[in-house]
Structures are given as C-alpha cells and as structure tokens.
Amino acid sequence: MPRLKSVDQVALDEEVIENDAILTALESWLNAKEESKAASAVTRKEREKVDKLLEEVPIDVGMAVRVGRFRISREVVQGRSVSFDTSDSERIRIALIEG
C-alpha cells in the first residue's frame, strides 16, 4: 500500500474530514488486510512443503492417491489464450499516511 508522509495537506484537491465511523472501518480493513497477507504467506509456505513431499510420490496424470482425508490427483491443464477489454470506471484509492 502506498505510504505518504503525514502533513496537513497532501494536495490542493484534498479535504480533511472527521468521521469516526469511516476511520474505524479503515483501520479494521487495514488490520484485516495485514492479517490476510500474513495468512497467505503461511499458506504458501505450507503448500510448498506439501509439494516438496509429493515430489517423492509417483502420481501419473489421471491417477489419484489418498492420504488420510485428502485425495490428490494430477491433471493436465491445457494452455489457452486470454484476451479481454475493460470499460472506463471509477476507483477509490486508499493510501496510508505515516505519522
């Protein structure tokens, strides 16, 4: 997330508002985002461990193995071309001000 230095006014088009509900919601969102980021990192590391251990198990395409309550299979995912257009839209950008 972009971080800005804490100054009274960042830009000419900026207006300071006092709204505790929005501030509380923003803080809660930021905390949830940080927790999610940490959880995602843990999830990635744990998946890497699983993948490393599964390298030792021969699982052919179309084959499946059971490990406890888990069913593990290998399949081929065909390559494809992806192309799409987007329309004009508005976006709310939220930057964290350090201070």
N, C-alpha and C positions, 0 to 999 in steps of 0.2 A: 504494500500500500504506500502511495506517495506520502512523504512526511514533509511538513512545512514548518519553518521556524515560527515561534509564537511572536507575533507583532500585532499591534492594534488593528491594522487594516492591511490585508494582503493585496487587494486590487481595488481600483476605483469603483468597480461594479459590485463590490461586496457590501453586504449589510449585516450587522451583528444582530441576532435575535436572541431573546431569553425565553427558552421553552424547556422546562424541566422534563416534560414527557418525551420530547424528541431527544434530548441529551441522554436520558436514561435508556431509551431504546437504542441509540447509537452505541453507548457503552456496552450494553448487553450484546448487540450484534458483533462488536469488535471482540469481546470475550469469547463468544461462540465461534467466531472465525478463527481465533488463535487456538482454541481447543480442537477444532476440526482439523486445522493444519497439523497439530501435534499428533492427533489420532491417525491422520493419513500417513504421516511419516512412520509411525509404528506399524500400521497395516502393511505398508510397502516393505519394511524390513522383515516382517514375519512371512510375507509371501515369498520374498527372496530365499528365506530359509527353507520353506516348503519346496520351492522349485529346485533348489540345490539338492535336497534329499531325493526328490523324484527323478533326478538325472540318473540315479543308481538303479531305477526300476524300469525295465523294458516295457514300455507301453506303445504298441503299434497303433497306427491310425485305424480307427474303428473299434479298437479294443477298450475295455474298461476294467478297472480293478476296484476292489472295495478295501477301505481302511477304516475300521470302526464304522461310524455313521456317514462316512464320506465315500462318494462314488467318483472316481477320477477317470476321465477318458481323454483321448486325443482325437482331434479332427482337423481337417484341412480347411483353412479359411481362404477362399478364393480372393485374389486381388480384384479391385474394381476402380473405376474412375468416378470421382465425386466432383460435382460442379453445381454451384447454386448461386442465385442472385439474392441480394438483400435490398430492402426498401429503406428510404430515409426514416429515421426515428429519433427520438429524444432519449437522452441518457442522463441519469443523476450520478455525478461523480462525487465520491466522499474521500477526502484527504484528511489524514491525521495530523494535527498541529502539535509539534513538540513544544514543551514549555515548562 
